[in-house]
Amino acid sequence: MGTGAAATPSTSNLTIESGANVAVTTFYVGDASGRSGMVIQTGGSVAVAGGCRIGHYATESSAYTMTGGSLTLTGNPTANPSTSGVGEQVGGIYLGVDGTGSLVQTGGSISTRFVVLDNRGDSAGTDTLTLSGGTLTLTSIWGLTQRNASTLVNFGGGTIVAGANLPIDATPVLADGTTTTINTGGFTVTAPKAFSGTGGLAITGGGTFQVTGTSTAIGTATVSGSGTTLTGTATMAGSDVTIQAGAKVKPTSTLQFLGNLNVNAGASLEAAITSPTAVTKVVSAGQLTANGTVKVTLSGFTPTLGQVFDIADFTSFSGTPSFDFSGAVLPGGLTWSTTSFSTDGRISIVAGNAYQAFEASHGISGAGATVDSDGDGIVNGIEFVLGGNPSGPGSDSSALSPTFTVDESYFRFMFRRADASVSFNPHVKYGSDLAGWTDAVDGLPVENPVIVAVEGSFYGPGVARVSVLIPRSLAAPGGKLFGRLAVQIP
């Protein structure tokens, strides 16, 4: 529309309403010098097999406004659509080529391979994308690109959906009092440039949002959805950023926050250590509130006694995080200390014992041997003896519980014993009631001895089977005989 020679500037208008069904090869709005086009879509569907250009020619200014309906581009570009010397590609939307183009979406749905603003030289006029409602789906690796300075991207609501790993290679202005959603769709969305403004962001979709630009936006931001990951090396938009249950923040170097960082219960803050000085960390200019899990991993590096790692900086701290060191197992005699984390964001290597290492490796450091961290009815100290898992999904260790049988002569009590627990003297106690207990010691009492037999690695490497045969005659006359497993962990 708006094509042909023009003796004087003019504008053509097109309205697409509910019930309309438009299918074309190309959709050019304002495709002649001095001839502008204005499209308003309130409903219906537009399917474009080739490309869409809004504001192609010099001295014309064209616009597409969508309040409802759908616009779908299905062509497949054969080259980067925003590369100098490469012609405009099919499958996407160009806002301004030599002219000025504007796309305003307040509702409806757009599906396109890419959106490029000001594709050639930095032309007169400001090419503009404004999203304040509806859904804008980007379906190729080219994503959204601002080529030149005379462009503007406004986010004031609505949803961007990723259909591929792609960049938002733009400097969006977030409108005050609004929240724009970026649905990663399970893909990685990179943000290499700065976000500004006072509006909010909602990151969701189970994929990764990677920040490599230094943003100044001061609204609120949330990261939600199972597996949704906030990562990067620069400054995240938002003066108050919340990582919700199921999501995680996982910096690749130092990831900074303009204000508060909140890691909710069920969320995680992940840090990776690859050398004494190569440590990923978060830096909050405000308060770090951590009620989720702090997960630490080691890669290609084994720490030594006394080393300290700074994984978080903040001006104040709140919360009661748990720690998961299952990906950061230390050599024997060493354990992780988190005592100063709430003060200075640091963790360190201290002398420890095998039980402390067990707790650390399962993310329950400091929980205690008498606590049942996973609620399976077996306290942590006994899980240590049995070689169980005291925390996390699928951690029910009831199948590892001791077993017993009774014959004419003996009450036979059998249990799993992890080699790491031997120094803590795991043993069986017996008694005729639940009030008085006697240690089952091999060869005692002499006149009617208990028999203890150990079969090394019976259940696999590092886990023995211990069989304790308690003579039935040791029960009080007419009484019963009870047995239980005990361990001595300070």
C-alpha positions as CSV (number, residue, x, y, z in Angstrom):
1,M,0.0,0.0,0.0
2,G,1.1,3.6,-0.6
3,T,3.1,2.6,-3.7
4,G,3.7,4.4,-7.0
5,A,5.1,7.8,-8.1
6,A,4.0,10.8,-6.1
7,A,4.1,14.4,-7.2
8,T,3.2,15.5,-3.6
9,P,3.5,13.7,-0.3
10,S,0.4,11.6,0.5
11,T,-0.7,8.9,3.0
12,S,-2.8,5.8,2.3
13,N,-4.7,4.1,5.1
14,L,-5.7,0.5,5.6
15,T,-7.9,-0.9,8.5
16,I,-8.0,-4.7,9.1
17,E,-10.9,-5.7,11.2
18,S,-12.3,-8.8,12.9
19,G,-13.2,-11.5,10.3
20,A,-10.7,-10.4,7.8
21,N,-8.3,-13.0,6.4
22,V,-5.3,-11.5,4.5
23,A,-2.7,-13.8,2.9
24,V,0.1,-12.1,0.9
25,T,3.6,-12.7,-0.3
26,T,4.9,-9.3,0.9
27,F,3.4,-6.6,3.1
28,Y,5.0,-3.2,2.4
29,V,3.7,-0.1,4.2
30,G,4.8,3.1,2.5
31,D,6.9,1.6,-0.3
32,A,7.5,4.7,-2.4
33,S,9.4,7.9,-1.8
34,G,7.0,10.5,-0.3
35,R,4.1,8.0,-0.1
36,S,3.3,7.0,3.5
37,G,1.1,4.1,4.7
38,M,-0.9,3.7,7.9
39,V,-2.2,0.3,8.9
40,I,-4.6,-0.2,11.9
41,Q,-5.4,-3.9,12.7
42,T,-8.1,-4.4,15.2
43,G,-8.8,-8.1,14.4
44,G,-8.6,-10.7,11.7
45,S,-5.5,-12.4,10.5
46,V,-2.6,-11.4,8.2
47,A,-0.3,-14.1,6.9
48,V,2.9,-13.0,5.1
49,A,5.0,-15.6,3.2
50,G,7.8,-13.1,2.4
51,G,8.7,-10.0,4.3
52,C,7.2,-6.9,5.9
53,R,8.7,-3.4,5.6
54,I,7.3,-0.4,7.3
55,G,8.9,2.9,6.2
56,H,11.1,1.6,3.4
57,Y,11.7,4.7,1.2
58,A,13.2,8.0,2.0
59,T,10.9,11.0,2.8
60,E,8.1,8.8,3.9
61,S,6.9,7.9,7.4
62,S,4.7,4.8,7.9
63,A,3.1,3.0,10.8
64,Y,1.4,-0.2,11.8
65,T,-0.8,-0.2,14.8
66,M,-2.1,-3.5,16.2
67,T,-4.8,-3.7,18.9
68,G,-6.1,-7.2,18.0
69,G,-5.9,-10.0,15.6
70,S,-2.7,-11.7,14.3
71,L,0.2,-11.0,12.0
72,T,2.3,-14.0,11.0
73,L,5.5,-14.1,8.9
74,T,6.7,-17.5,7.8
75,G,9.5,-16.8,5.3
76,N,13.0,-18.2,6.2
77,P,15.8,-15.7,6.0
78,T,19.0,-17.0,4.4
79,A,21.4,-14.5,6.0
80,N,21.7,-12.2,9.0
81,P,18.9,-9.7,8.3
82,S,20.8,-6.7,9.8
83,T,24.2,-7.1,8.1
84,S,25.7,-4.3,5.9
85,G,25.8,-5.3,2.3
86,V,23.1,-7.9,2.7
87,G,19.7,-7.2,1.2
88,E,16.5,-7.2,3.3
89,Q,15.5,-10.7,4.2
90,V,12.1,-12.5,4.2
91,G,10.3,-13.7,7.2
92,G,10.7,-10.6,9.4
93,I,9.7,-7.0,10.0
94,Y,11.8,-4.0,9.1
95,L,10.9,-0.7,10.8
96,G,12.6,2.0,8.7
97,V,15.0,1.2,5.9
98,D,15.6,4.6,4.3
99,G,12.3,6.1,5.6
100,T,10.8,6.1,9.1
101,G,8.8,3.1,10.4
102,S,6.7,2.6,13.5
103,L,5.1,-0.5,15.0
104,V,2.8,-0.1,18.0
105,Q,1.3,-3.2,19.5
106,T,-1.3,-3.0,22.3
107,G,-3.0,-6.3,21.8
108,G,-3.2,-9.3,19.4
109,S,-0.3,-11.5,18.4
110,I,2.7,-11.1,16.1
111,S,4.9,-14.0,15.1
112,T,8.0,-13.1,13.1
113,R,11.5,-14.4,12.5
114,F,13.0,-11.0,13.5
115,V,12.4,-7.3,14.0
116,V,15.1,-4.9,12.7
117,L,15.0,-1.1,13.3
118,D,16.7,1.3,10.8
119,N,18.3,-1.4,8.7
120,R,20.6,0.7,6.5
121,G,22.3,4.1,7.3
122,D,21.2,6.2,10.3
123,S,18.3,7.8,8.4
124,A,16.2,10.8,9.4
125,G,13.3,10.2,11.7
126,T,13.1,7.8,14.6
127,D,12.1,4.3,13.9
128,T,10.0,3.0,16.8
129,L,8.8,-0.3,18.3
130,T,6.3,0.0,21.1
131,L,5.0,-3.0,22.9
132,S,2.3,-2.4,25.5
133,G,0.1,-5.4,25.1
134,G,-0.4,-8.7,23.2
135,T,2.3,-11.2,22.3
136,L,5.3,-10.6,20.1
137,T,6.9,-14.0,19.2
138,L,10.4,-14.0,17.7
139,T,11.1,-17.3,16.0
140,S,14.7,-17.2,14.8
141,I,18.2,-16.6,16.1
142,W,18.1,-13.0,14.8
143,G,15.7,-11.8,17.4
144,L,15.2,-8.0,17.9
145,T,17.9,-5.6,16.7
146,Q,18.3,-1.8,16.7
147,R,20.8,-1.1,13.9
148,N,21.4,2.7,14.4
149,A,21.0,5.5,16.9
150,S,17.8,7.0,15.5
151,T,15.6,4.2,16.9
152,L,13.5,3.7,19.9
153,V,12.2,0.6,21.6
154,N,9.4,1.0,24.3
155,F,8.2,-1.8,26.5
156,G,5.1,-1.0,28.5
157,G,3.4,-4.4,29.0
158,G,2.7,-7.3,26.7
159,T,4.8,-10.4,26.3
160,I,7.9,-11.3,24.2
161,V,8.1,-15.0,23.5
162,A,11.3,-16.6,22.3
163,G,11.0,-19.4,19.7
164,A,14.8,-19.9,19.5
165,N,18.0,-18.8,21.2
166,L,18.1,-15.1,20.3
167,P,19.2,-11.6,21.3
168,I,17.2,-8.6,22.4
169,D,19.9,-6.5,20.9
170,A,18.2,-3.2,21.8
171,T,18.0,-0.6,24.5
172,P,14.4,-0.8,25.6
173,V,12.8,1.9,27.7
174,L,10.5,0.3,30.4
175,A,7.4,2.4,30.9
176,D,6.5,3.5,34.4
177,G,3.7,1.4,36.1
178,T,3.9,-1.4,33.6
179,T,5.4,-4.9,33.6
180,T,6.7,-6.5,30.4
181,T,7.1,-10.3,30.3
182,I,9.9,-12.0,28.5
183,N,9.0,-15.7,28.1
184,T,12.2,-17.5,27.3
185,G,10.3,-20.5,26.0
186,G,13.0,-22.8,27.2
187,F,15.6,-21.0,25.1
188,T,18.4,-18.6,25.9
189,V,17.6,-14.9,25.5
190,T,20.6,-12.5,25.6
191,A,20.4,-8.9,26.6
192,P,23.7,-7.3,25.4
193,K,22.6,-3.7,25.8
194,A,21.1,-1.5,28.6
195,F,17.5,-1.5,29.7
196,S,16.3,1.9,31.1
197,G,13.2,3.4,32.5
198,T,11.0,2.8,35.6
199,G,8.8,-0.1,34.5
200,G,9.1,-3.7,35.5
201,L,10.2,-7.0,33.9
202,A,8.9,-10.6,34.4
203,I,11.3,-13.3,33.2
204,T,9.7,-16.7,32.8
205,G,9.5,-19.7,30.5
206,G,12.0,-22.2,31.9
207,G,14.9,-20.9,29.8
208,T,17.8,-18.6,30.4
209,F,17.9,-14.8,30.4
210,Q,21.5,-13.7,30.0
211,V,22.5,-10.2,30.9
212,T,25.6,-8.7,29.4
213,G,24.6,-5.1,29.2
214,T,24.7,-2.6,32.0
215,S,21.1,-1.6,32.7
216,T,19.8,1.4,34.6
217,A,16.1,0.5,34.8
218,I,14.8,0.9,38.3
219,G,11.4,-0.9,38.3
220,T,10.9,-4.3,39.8
221,A,11.8,-7.6,38.2
222,T,10.8,-11.2,38.8
223,V,12.3,-14.5,37.6
224,S,9.8,-17.3,37.8
225,G,9.0,-20.8,36.5
226,S,10.7,-24.1,37.0
227,G,14.3,-23.9,35.6
228,T,14.1,-20.3,34.6
229,T,17.6,-18.9,35.0
230,L,19.0,-15.4,35.3
231,T,22.6,-15.3,34.4
232,G,25.2,-13.0,33.0
233,T,28.1,-10.7,33.8
234,A,26.8,-7.1,33.9
235,T,23.9,-5.3,35.6
236,M,20.4,-6.6,35.7
237,A,17.5,-4.3,35.2
238,G,15.4,-3.6,38.3
239,S,15.9,-2.0,41.7
240,D,14.2,-5.0,43.4
241,V,14.8,-8.4,41.8
242,T,13.0,-11.5,43.1
243,I,14.0,-15.0,42.2
244,Q,10.8,-17.1,42.8
245,A,10.4,-20.8,43.7
246,G,11.8,-23.1,41.0
247,A,13.9,-20.4,39.3
248,K,17.6,-19.6,39.9
249,V,20.2,-16.9,39.6
250,K,23.4,-18.2,38.2
251,P,26.1,-15.6,37.4
252,T,28.8,-16.4,34.9
253,S,31.2,-13.9,36.5
254,T,30.0,-11.0,38.5
255,L,26.3,-10.2,38.1
256,Q,25.2,-6.9,39.7
257,F,21.9,-5.7,41.0
258,L,20.9,-2.0,41.3
259,G,19.0,-2.6,44.6
260,N,17.7,-5.6,46.5
261,L,18.0,-9.2,45.4
262,N,15.5,-11.7,46.9
263,V,16.1,-15.4,46.6
264,N,12.8,-16.9,47.7
265,A,12.2,-20.3,49.4
266,G,12.4,-22.9,46.6
267,A,14.7,-20.8,44.5
268,S,18.5,-21.0,44.3
269,L,21.6,-18.9,44.1
270,E,24.3,-20.8,42.3
271,A,28.0,-20.1,42.5
272,A,30.8,-21.8,40.6
273,I,34.5,-22.0,41.7
274,T,37.1,-22.9,39.2
275,S,40.3,-21.5,40.9
276,P,41.2,-19.6,44.1
277,T,40.3,-16.4,42.3
278,A,37.8,-17.5,39.7
279,V,34.5,-17.4,41.6
280,T,31.1,-16.3,40.2
281,K,29.2,-14.0,42.5
282,V,26.2,-11.7,42.9
283,V,26.6,-8.1,44.0
284,S,23.5,-6.4,45.4
285,A,23.6,-2.6,46.0
286,G,20.8,-3.1,48.5
287,Q,19.7,-6.0,50.7
288,L,20.2,-9.7,49.8
289,T,17.3,-11.7,51.2
290,A,18.1,-15.4,50.8
291,N,15.6,-18.0,51.9
292,G,16.3,-20.5,49.1
293,T,19.3,-22.7,48.4
294,V,22.8,-21.5,47.9
295,K,24.4,-24.1,45.6
296,V,28.1,-24.3,45.1
297,T,30.0,-26.3,42.5
298,L,33.7,-27.0,41.9
299,S,35.2,-27.5,38.5
300,G,38.8,-28.5,37.8
301,F,39.9,-27.3,41.2
302,T,40.3,-28.7,44.7
303,P,40.3,-26.2,47.6
304,T,42.6,-26.4,50.5
305,L,42.3,-25.7,54.2
306,G,41.8,-22.0,55.0
307,Q,40.7,-20.8,51.5
308,V,37.9,-18.3,51.4
309,F,35.5,-17.6,48.5
310,D,33.4,-14.5,48.1
311,I,30.2,-15.5,46.4
312,A,27.9,-12.5,47.3
313,D,28.3,-8.8,48.2
314,F,25.5,-6.8,49.7
315,T,24.8,-3.8,52.0
316,S,22.6,-5.8,54.3
317,F,21.4,-9.4,54.7
318,S,18.2,-11.2,55.6
319,G,16.9,-14.7,55.5
320,T,17.9,-18.3,56.4
321,P,19.3,-20.0,53.3
322,S,20.2,-23.7,53.0
323,F,23.4,-24.7,51.4
324,D,24.0,-27.4,48.8
325,F,27.6,-28.6,48.4
326,S,26.8,-31.8,46.5
327,G,28.8,-30.4,43.5
328,A,31.6,-29.3,45.7
329,V,32.8,-32.4,47.5
330,L,36.0,-31.8,49.5
331,P,38.9,-34.2,50.5
332,G,38.7,-36.0,53.8
333,G,39.2,-34.0,56.9
334,L,37.8,-30.8,55.3
335,T,34.4,-29.3,55.2
336,W,32.6,-26.1,54.1
337,S,31.9,-23.3,56.6
338,T,29.0,-20.9,55.9
339,T,29.1,-19.1,59.3
340,S,30.2,-15.8,57.8
341,F,27.9,-15.9,54.7
342,S,25.2,-13.7,56.2
343,T,27.8,-11.2,57.2
344,D,30.1,-10.9,54.2
345,G,28.8,-13.4,51.6
346,R,31.8,-15.6,52.0
347,I,32.2,-19.4,52.4
348,S,35.4,-21.1,53.5
349,I,37.3,-24.3,54.0
350,V,37.8,-25.6,57.5
351,A,38.8,-28.7,59.2
352,G,35.9,-31.1,59.6
353,N,34.8,-34.7,59.9
354,A,33.1,-37.2,57.7
355,Y,29.7,-36.4,59.1
356,Q,30.0,-32.7,58.4
357,A,31.2,-33.5,54.9
358,F,28.1,-35.7,54.5
359,E,25.8,-32.9,55.5
360,A,27.6,-30.5,53.2
361,S,27.5,-32.8,50.2
362,H,23.7,-33.1,50.6
363,G,23.1,-29.4,51.1
364,I,22.1,-29.5,54.8
365,S,25.2,-28.1,56.4
366,G,24.6,-27.5,60.1
367,A,21.3,-29.3,60.2
368,G,22.4,-31.8,62.9
369,A,22.4,-35.5,63.3
370,T,19.2,-35.7,65.2
371,V,17.1,-33.8,62.6
372,D,15.1,-35.5,59.9
373,S,15.8,-33.0,57.1
374,D,13.7,-34.8,54.4
375,G,10.9,-36.0,56.6
376,D,11.2,-39.7,55.7
377,G,11.3,-40.8,59.4
378,I,15.0,-41.4,59.5
379,V,17.2,-38.8,61.2
380,N,20.3,-37.5,59.4
381,G,22.8,-39.3,61.6
382,I,21.2,-42.7,60.8
383,E,21.0,-41.8,57.1
384,F,24.8,-41.2,57.3
385,V,25.3,-44.7,58.6
386,L,23.0,-46.2,56.0
387,G,24.5,-44.3,53.1
388,G,21.2,-42.6,52.4
389,N,20.2,-39.2,51.0
390,P,18.9,-36.9,53.7
391,S,17.6,-34.1,51.5
392,G,16.0,-33.2,48.2
393,P,13.5,-34.8,45.8
394,G,13.4,-38.6,45.9
395,S,15.4,-38.7,49.1
396,D,13.2,-41.2,51.0
397,S,15.6,-43.6,52.5
398,S,13.1,-45.9,54.1
399,A,14.1,-48.8,51.8
400,L,17.6,-48.7,53.3
401,S,16.3,-49.2,56.9
402,P,17.6,-52.1,59.0
403,T,15.9,-55.4,58.8
404,F,15.4,-58.2,61.4
405,T,14.3,-61.8,61.7
406,V,13.7,-64.1,64.6
407,D,14.5,-67.8,64.9
408,E,14.6,-70.2,67.9
409,S,17.9,-68.9,69.1
410,Y,18.5,-65.4,67.9
411,F,17.0,-62.0,67.2
412,R,18.9,-61.1,64.0
413,F,19.4,-57.4,63.3
414,M,21.0,-56.4,60.0
415,F,21.9,-52.9,58.8
416,R,23.9,-51.1,56.2
417,R,27.1,-49.3,57.4
418,A,28.8,-46.8,55.2
419,D,32.6,-47.0,55.7
420,A,32.7,-43.2,56.3
421,S,30.6,-43.7,59.5
422,V,32.8,-46.3,61.2
423,S,34.7,-43.8,63.3
424,F,31.4,-42.7,64.8
425,N,30.8,-46.2,66.2
426,P,27.4,-47.2,64.7
427,H,26.1,-50.1,66.7
428,V,22.9,-51.9,67.8
429,K,21.3,-51.6,71.2
430,Y,18.9,-54.1,72.6
431,G,16.5,-54.3,75.5
432,S,13.4,-56.0,76.9
433,D,11.5,-52.7,76.9
434,L,11.9,-49.3,75.4
435,A,13.4,-47.7,78.5
436,G,16.6,-49.6,79.2
437,W,19.1,-50.4,76.5
438,T,22.3,-52.4,76.3
439,D,25.0,-52.1,73.6
440,A,25.3,-55.2,71.5
441,V,29.0,-56.1,71.7
442,D,30.6,-59.0,69.9
443,G,31.4,-61.8,72.4
444,L,29.5,-60.3,75.3
445,P,28.0,-61.3,77.7
446,V,30.6,-64.2,77.9
447,E,28.1,-66.8,79.1
448,N,25.6,-66.0,76.3
449,P,27.4,-63.8,73.7
450,V,26.2,-61.6,71.0
451,I,27.6,-62.3,67.6
452,V,28.5,-59.4,65.2
453,A,29.6,-60.2,61.6
454,V,30.7,-57.6,59.1
455,E,30.6,-58.2,55.3
456,G,32.6,-55.5,53.6
457,S,31.1,-53.8,50.5
458,F,28.1,-56.1,50.6
459,Y,25.8,-53.4,49.2
460,G,28.4,-51.9,46.9
461,P,31.8,-50.1,47.3
462,G,32.0,-48.4,50.7
463,V,28.8,-49.9,52.2
464,A,29.1,-53.1,54.4
465,R,26.4,-55.3,55.8
466,V,26.5,-55.7,59.6
467,S,24.6,-58.7,61.1
468,V,24.0,-58.6,64.8
469,L,22.7,-61.8,66.4
470,I,21.3,-61.3,69.8
471,P,20.4,-64.4,71.9
472,R,16.8,-64.6,72.7
473,S,17.7,-65.7,76.1
474,L,18.9,-62.2,76.9
475,A,15.3,-61.0,77.1
476,A,13.8,-60.7,80.5
477,P,11.8,-63.7,81.6
478,G,8.5,-63.6,79.7
479,G,9.6,-60.3,78.1
480,K,10.1,-59.1,74.6
481,L,13.4,-58.2,72.9
482,F,13.8,-54.8,71.1
483,G,16.6,-53.6,68.9
484,R,17.6,-50.2,67.5
485,L,20.5,-48.7,65.6
486,A,22.6,-45.9,67.2
487,V,25.5,-43.8,66.3
488,Q,27.6,-41.3,68.3
489,I,27.9,-38.0,66.4
490,P,28.8,-35.0,68.6
